[in-house]
Amino acid sequence: MKKILIIEDEEAIAMIEQDYLELSNFETEVVGDGASALQKLNDNSYDLILLDLMLPGGMSGYDVCKKIRGQVDIPIIMVTAKTESLDKVLGLELGADDYLTKPFDPAELVARVKANLNQYERLKGQTAQAKEKLVIGNGIVMELGSYKVTKDGKELRFPNKEFELLRFLAQNPNYVYSKEQLFEKIWGYDYIGDPATVAVHINRIREKIEQDSNNPKLIETVWGVGYRFNGGK
């Protein structure tokens, strides 16, 4: 049974999330603030985290997301009342995998949880069988079997979707893929989400692998079409 940590300070919302997830055969635990959540993560293992961005106690959901992503690479779904694109983008840039805006349909919540877990397991399963290394330039090496990325021998932090997006592009160089194609390849056909998420992940990858992320040479934007990984550079 998959175990989910719900970080939500509004009791009514937390109960809805917990009830629907447990009806779908998930095990859940609920905490109401960031400090408690981080303690839970130190003491327990989870398969997915539902994270409210507006938390009490001086530690926002953004702070919690950043700290969690420094510890584990399991899926994180942000749950927020905010609708502005900037808030969603910031959460994704800090390492969240998906977002859900309040008020939400509980059935969509369950669907997103299942989609993120299925995609995470699929990607982990693919790389568990891969033993080779992939050298992509700028001193960057991907160790496909261990899910590690290093730059000049120093390990970089790559959440699973960033890793798979970079791997896919690097293994298919010199071909332009649209955001929609990359979304389908990495997130899956049955995934509920926004292809614009691809752009956020591309920007995060560029910050880690490019000499100058404002003038990228490895992953280039082909305006009006999509993205291309330049092989042999």
DRENKOLMI-385817 format. One record per residue (C-alpha): residue number from 1; residue in one letter; x, y, z. Coordinates in Angstrom, 1 decimal. Example, Ala and Ser with C-alpha at 12.3 -4.5 7.8 and 13.67 -1.06 7.14 Angstrom:
+-----+------+--------+--------+--------+
! pos ! code !      x !      y !      z !
+-----+------+--------+--------+--------+
!   1 !    A !   12.3 !   -4.5 !    7.8 !
!   2 !    S !   13.7 !   -1.1 !    7.1 !
+-----+------+--------+--------+--------+
***
This chain:
+-----+------+--------+--------+--------+
! pos ! code !      x !      y !      z !
+-----+------+--------+--------+--------+
!   1 !    M !    0.0 !    0.0 !    0.0 !
!   2 !    K !    1.4 !    3.4 !   -1.0 !
!   3 !    K !    1.9 !    5.9 !    1.8 !
!   4 !    I !    1.1 !    9.6 !    1.3 !
!   5 !    L !    2.0 !   12.5 !    3.6 !
!   6 !    I !   -0.6 !   15.2 !    3.6 !
!   7 !    I !    0.7 !   18.6 !    4.7 !
!   8 !    E !   -2.4 !   20.7 !    5.2 !
!   9 !    D !   -3.4 !   23.1 !    8.1 !
!  10 !    E !   -7.2 !   23.3 !    7.1 !
!  11 !    E !   -8.7 !   20.3 !    8.9 !
!  12 !    A !  -11.8 !   20.1 !    6.6 !
!  13 !    I !   -9.6 !   20.0 !    3.4 !
!  14 !    A !   -7.2 !   17.5 !    5.0 !
!  15 !    M !  -10.1 !   15.2 !    6.0 !
!  16 !    I !  -11.4 !   15.3 !    2.4 !
!  17 !    E !   -8.0 !   14.4 !    1.0 !
!  18 !    Q !   -7.5 !   11.7 !    3.5 !
!  19 !    D !  -10.9 !   10.2 !    3.1 !
!  20 !    Y !  -10.8 !   10.0 !   -0.7 !
!  21 !    L !   -7.2 !    8.7 !   -0.8 !
!  22 !    E !   -7.9 !    6.0 !    1.8 !
!  23 !    L !  -11.0 !    5.0 !   -0.1 !
!  24 !    S !   -8.6 !    4.5 !   -3.1 !
!  25 !    N !   -6.4 !    2.2 !   -0.9 !
!  26 !    F !   -3.7 !    4.6 !    0.0 !
!  27 !    E !   -2.3 !    4.9 !    3.5 !
!  28 !    T !   -2.1 !    8.5 !    4.7 !
!  29 !    E !   -0.7 !   10.6 !    7.5 !
!  30 !    V !   -1.6 !   14.3 !    8.1 !
!  31 !    V !    0.4 !   17.1 !    9.6 !
!  32 !    G !   -0.6 !   20.8 !    9.8 !
!  33 !    D !    2.7 !   22.7 !    9.6 !
!  34 !    G !    6.1 !   22.6 !    8.0 !
!  35 !    A !    8.2 !   21.7 !   11.0 !
!  36 !    S !    6.0 !   18.6 !   11.8 !
!  37 !    A !    6.2 !   17.6 !    8.2 !
!  38 !    L !   10.0 !   17.7 !    8.1 !
!  39 !    Q !   10.1 !   15.6 !   11.3 !
!  40 !    K !    7.8 !   13.1 !    9.8 !
!  41 !    L !   10.1 !   12.8 !    6.8 !
!  42 !    N !   13.1 !   12.2 !    9.1 !
!  43 !    D !   11.3 !    9.4 !   10.9 !
!  44 !    N !    9.3 !    7.7 !    8.1 !
!  45 !    S !    9.3 !    6.8 !    4.4 !
!  46 !    Y !    6.6 !    8.0 !    2.0 !
!  47 !    D !    5.7 !    7.5 !   -1.6 !
!  48 !    L !    4.2 !   10.9 !   -2.4 !
!  49 !    I !    3.6 !   14.3 !   -0.6 !
!  50 !    L !    0.6 !   16.5 !   -0.9 !
!  51 !    L !    1.8 !   20.0 !    0.1 !
!  52 !    D !   -0.4 !   23.0 !    0.9 !
!  53 !    L !    1.5 !   26.2 !    0.1 !
!  54 !    M !   -0.1 !   28.4 !    2.8 !
!  55 !    L !    1.1 !   27.0 !    6.1 !
!  56 !    P !    1.2 !   28.4 !    9.6 !
!  57 !    G !    4.3 !   28.7 !   11.9 !
!  58 !    G !    6.6 !   30.8 !    9.9 !
!  59 !    M !    7.5 !   28.1 !    7.3 !
!  60 !    S !    5.7 !   28.4 !    4.0 !
!  61 !    G !    4.9 !   25.6 !    1.7 !
!  62 !    Y !    7.7 !   26.9 !   -0.6 !
!  63 !    D !   10.2 !   26.6 !    2.2 !
!  64 !    V !    9.0 !   23.1 !    3.0 !
!  65 !    C !    9.1 !   22.1 !   -0.7 !
!  66 !    K !   12.7 !   23.3 !   -1.0 !
!  67 !    K !   13.8 !   21.4 !    2.1 !
!  68 !    I !   12.0 !   18.2 !    1.1 !
!  69 !    R !   13.5 !   18.2 !   -2.4 !
!  70 !    G !   16.9 !   18.4 !   -0.7 !
!  71 !    Q !   16.2 !   15.1 !    1.0 !
!  72 !    V !   14.0 !   12.9 !   -1.2 !
!  73 !    D !   13.0 !   12.7 !   -4.9 !
!  74 !    I !    9.5 !   11.3 !   -4.4 !
!  75 !    P !    6.6 !   13.2 !   -6.2 !
!  76 !    I !    5.4 !   16.4 !   -4.6 !
!  77 !    I !    2.0 !   17.8 !   -5.5 !
!  78 !    M !    1.3 !   21.3 !   -4.4 !
!  79 !    V !   -2.2 !   22.2 !   -3.3 !
!  80 !    T !   -2.9 !   25.9 !   -3.2 !
!  81 !    A !   -5.7 !   28.4 !   -3.2 !
!  82 !    K !   -3.6 !   30.7 !   -5.3 !
!  83 !    T !   -4.3 !   30.8 !   -9.0 !
!  84 !    E !   -1.6 !   33.1 !  -10.3 !
!  85 !    S !    0.8 !   31.5 !  -12.7 !
!  86 !    L !    3.8 !   32.9 !  -10.9 !
!  87 !    D !    2.9 !   31.0 !   -7.7 !
!  88 !    K !    2.7 !   27.7 !   -9.6 !
!  89 !    V !    5.9 !   28.4 !  -11.5 !
!  90 !    L !    7.7 !   29.2 !   -8.2 !
!  91 !    G !    6.6 !   25.9 !   -6.7 !
!  92 !    L !    7.7 !   23.9 !   -9.8 !
!  93 !    E !   11.0 !   25.7 !   -9.8 !
!  94 !    L !   11.6 !   24.6 !   -6.1 !
!  95 !    G !   11.1 !   21.0 !   -7.1 !
!  96 !    A !    7.4 !   20.2 !   -7.0 !
!  97 !    D !    6.1 !   17.9 !   -9.7 !
!  98 !    D !    2.5 !   19.0 !  -10.1 !
!  99 !    Y !   -0.1 !   21.4 !   -8.6 !
! 100 !    L !   -3.7 !   21.3 !   -7.8 !
! 101 !    T !   -5.8 !   24.5 !   -7.2 !
! 102 !    K !   -8.4 !   24.8 !   -4.5 !
! 103 !    P !  -11.3 !   24.2 !   -4.7 !
! 104 !    F !  -10.6 !   20.9 !   -6.4 !
! 105 !    D !  -12.6 !   17.8 !   -7.4 !
! 106 !    P !  -11.5 !   15.0 !   -5.0 !
! 107 !    A !  -11.7 !   12.6 !   -8.0 !
! 108 !    E !   -9.1 !   14.7 !   -9.8 !
! 109 !    L !   -6.9 !   14.7 !   -6.7 !
! 110 !    V !   -6.9 !   10.9 !   -6.6 !
! 111 !    A !   -6.3 !   10.8 !  -10.4 !
! 112 !    R !   -3.3 !   13.1 !  -10.1 !
! 113 !    V !   -1.8 !   11.1 !   -7.2 !
! 114 !    K !   -2.1 !    7.9 !   -9.2 !
! 115 !    A !   -0.7 !    9.5 !  -12.3 !
! 116 !    N !    2.3 !   10.9 !  -10.5 !
! 117 !    L !    3.0 !    7.6 !   -8.7 !
! 118 !    N !    2.6 !    5.5 !  -11.9 !
! 119 !    Q !    5.0 !    7.8 !  -13.8 !
! 120 !    Y !    7.5 !    7.8 !  -11.0 !
! 121 !    E !    7.6 !    4.0 !  -10.8 !
! 122 !    R !    7.8 !    3.7 !  -14.6 !
! 123 !    L !   10.7 !    6.1 !  -14.9 !
! 124 !    K !   12.5 !    4.5 !  -11.9 !
! 125 !    G !   12.0 !    1.0 !  -13.5 !
! 126 !    Q !   13.5 !    2.1 !  -16.8 !
! 127 !    T !   16.6 !    3.5 !  -15.3 !
! 128 !    A !   17.1 !    0.6 !  -12.8 !
! 129 !    Q !   17.8 !   -1.5 !  -15.9 !
! 130 !    A !   20.1 !    0.9 !  -17.5 !
! 131 !    K !   23.8 !    0.7 !  -16.4 !
! 132 !    E !   25.6 !    2.9 !  -18.9 !
! 133 !    K !   26.7 !    6.4 !  -18.5 !
! 134 !    L !   25.7 !    9.3 !  -20.8 !
! 135 !    V !   28.2 !   12.1 !  -21.4 !
! 136 !    I !   26.3 !   15.1 !  -22.6 !
! 137 !    G !   28.9 !   18.0 !  -22.6 !
! 138 !    N !   30.1 !   20.8 !  -20.2 !
! 139 !    G !   31.5 !   18.1 !  -17.9 !
! 140 !    I !   28.0 !   16.7 !  -17.3 !
! 141 !    V !   27.7 !   12.9 !  -17.0 !
! 142 !    M !   24.4 !   11.0 !  -16.4 !
! 143 !    E !   24.7 !    7.7 !  -14.6 !
! 144 !    L !   21.5 !    6.1 !  -15.8 !
! 145 !    G !   21.3 !    3.2 !  -13.5 !
! 146 !    S !   21.8 !    5.1 !  -10.3 !
! 147 !    Y !   19.8 !    8.2 !  -11.4 !
! 148 !    K !   22.8 !   10.5 !  -10.7 !
! 149 !    V !   24.0 !   13.5 !  -12.6 !
! 150 !    T !   27.5 !   14.9 !  -12.0 !
! 151 !    K !   29.3 !   18.0 !  -13.3 !
! 152 !    D !   33.1 !   17.8 !  -13.2 !
! 153 !    G !   32.7 !   14.9 !  -10.7 !
! 154 !    K !   30.4 !   16.8 !   -8.4 !
! 155 !    E !   26.8 !   15.4 !   -8.0 !
! 156 !    L !   23.9 !   17.7 !   -9.0 !
! 157 !    R !   20.4 !   17.4 !   -7.6 !
! 158 !    F !   18.0 !   16.2 !  -10.3 !
! 159 !    P !   14.4 !   15.3 !   -9.4 !
! 160 !    N !   13.1 !   12.4 !  -11.4 !
! 161 !    K !   11.2 !   14.3 !  -14.1 !
! 162 !    E !   14.2 !   16.7 !  -14.7 !
! 163 !    F !   16.4 !   13.6 !  -15.0 !
! 164 !    E !   14.1 !   11.9 !  -17.5 !
! 165 !    L !   13.6 !   15.0 !  -19.6 !
! 166 !    L !   17.3 !   15.6 !  -19.9 !
! 167 !    R !   17.9 !   11.9 !  -20.6 !
! 168 !    F !   15.3 !   11.8 !  -23.3 !
! 169 !    L !   16.6 !   14.9 !  -25.1 !
! 170 !    A !   20.3 !   13.8 !  -24.8 !
! 171 !    Q !   19.5 !   10.4 !  -26.2 !
! 172 !    N !   17.6 !   11.9 !  -29.1 !
! 173 !    P !   19.9 !   14.8 !  -30.2 !
! 174 !    N !   19.5 !   17.3 !  -33.0 !
! 175 !    Y !   15.7 !   16.7 !  -33.3 !
! 176 !    V !   13.2 !   19.4 !  -32.3 !
! 177 !    Y !   10.4 !   18.3 !  -29.9 !
! 178 !    S !    7.4 !   20.5 !  -29.1 !
! 179 !    K !    6.3 !   21.0 !  -25.5 !
! 180 !    E !    3.3 !   18.8 !  -26.1 !
! 181 !    Q !    5.5 !   16.0 !  -27.4 !
! 182 !    L !    7.9 !   16.2 !  -24.4 !
! 183 !    F !    5.0 !   16.4 !  -22.0 !
! 184 !    E !    3.5 !   13.2 !  -23.5 !
! 185 !    K !    6.9 !   11.4 !  -23.4 !
! 186 !    I !    7.9 !   12.3 !  -19.9 !
! 187 !    W !    4.6 !   12.8 !  -18.1 !
! 188 !    G !    2.5 !   10.3 !  -20.1 !
! 189 !    Y !   -0.6 !   10.3 !  -22.2 !
! 190 !    D !   -2.9 !    9.7 !  -19.2 !
! 191 !    Y !   -1.4 !   12.5 !  -17.1 !
! 192 !    I !   -3.6 !   15.4 !  -16.1 !
! 193 !    G !   -1.6 !   18.6 !  -16.4 !
! 194 !    D !   -0.3 !   21.5 !  -18.4 !
! 195 !    P !    2.3 !   21.1 !  -21.1 !
! 196 !    A !    3.6 !   24.6 !  -20.1 !
! 197 !    T !    5.2 !   22.7 !  -17.2 !
! 198 !    V !    7.9 !   21.5 !  -19.7 !
! 199 !    A !    9.2 !   25.1 !  -20.0 !
! 200 !    V !    9.7 !   25.3 !  -16.2 !
! 201 !    H !   11.6 !   22.0 !  -16.1 !
! 202 !    I !   13.8 !   23.0 !  -19.1 !
! 203 !    N !   14.7 !   26.3 !  -17.4 !
! 204 !    R !   15.7 !   24.4 !  -14.2 !
! 205 !    I !   17.8 !   21.9 !  -16.2 !
! 206 !    R !   19.6 !   24.7 !  -18.1 !
! 207 !    E !   20.5 !   26.4 !  -14.8 !
! 208 !    K !   22.4 !   23.2 !  -13.8 !
! 209 !    I !   24.1 !   22.2 !  -17.1 !
! 210 !    E !   24.6 !   25.2 !  -19.2 !
! 211 !    Q !   27.7 !   27.5 !  -19.0 !
! 212 !    D !   25.2 !   30.4 !  -19.4 !
! 213 !    S !   21.6 !   29.5 !  -18.8 !
! 214 !    N !   20.5 !   32.8 !  -20.5 !
! 215 !    N !   22.4 !   31.7 !  -23.7 !
! 216 !    P !   22.0 !   28.0 !  -23.8 !
! 217 !    K !   24.1 !   25.9 !  -26.1 !
! 218 !    L !   23.1 !   22.3 !  -25.1 !
! 219 !    I !   19.3 !   22.7 !  -25.0 !
! 220 !    E !   18.2 !   25.3 !  -27.5 !
! 221 !    T !   14.8 !   26.8 !  -28.0 !
! 222 !    V !   13.6 !   26.7 !  -31.6 !
! 223 !    W !   11.1 !   29.5 !  -31.5 !
! 224 !    G !    7.6 !   28.6 !  -32.4 !
! 225 !    V !    8.5 !   24.9 !  -32.5 !
! 226 !    G !   10.1 !   23.5 !  -29.4 !
! 227 !    Y !   13.4 !   22.4 !  -27.9 !
! 228 !    R !   16.5 !   20.7 !  -29.4 !
! 229 !    F !   19.4 !   19.0 !  -27.7 !
! 230 !    N !   22.6 !   19.7 !  -29.6 !
! 231 !    G !   24.6 !   16.5 !  -29.8 !
! 232 !    G !   28.4 !   16.6 !  -30.2 !
! 233 !    K !   28.8 !   19.9 !  -28.4 !
+-----+------+--------+--------+--------+
***
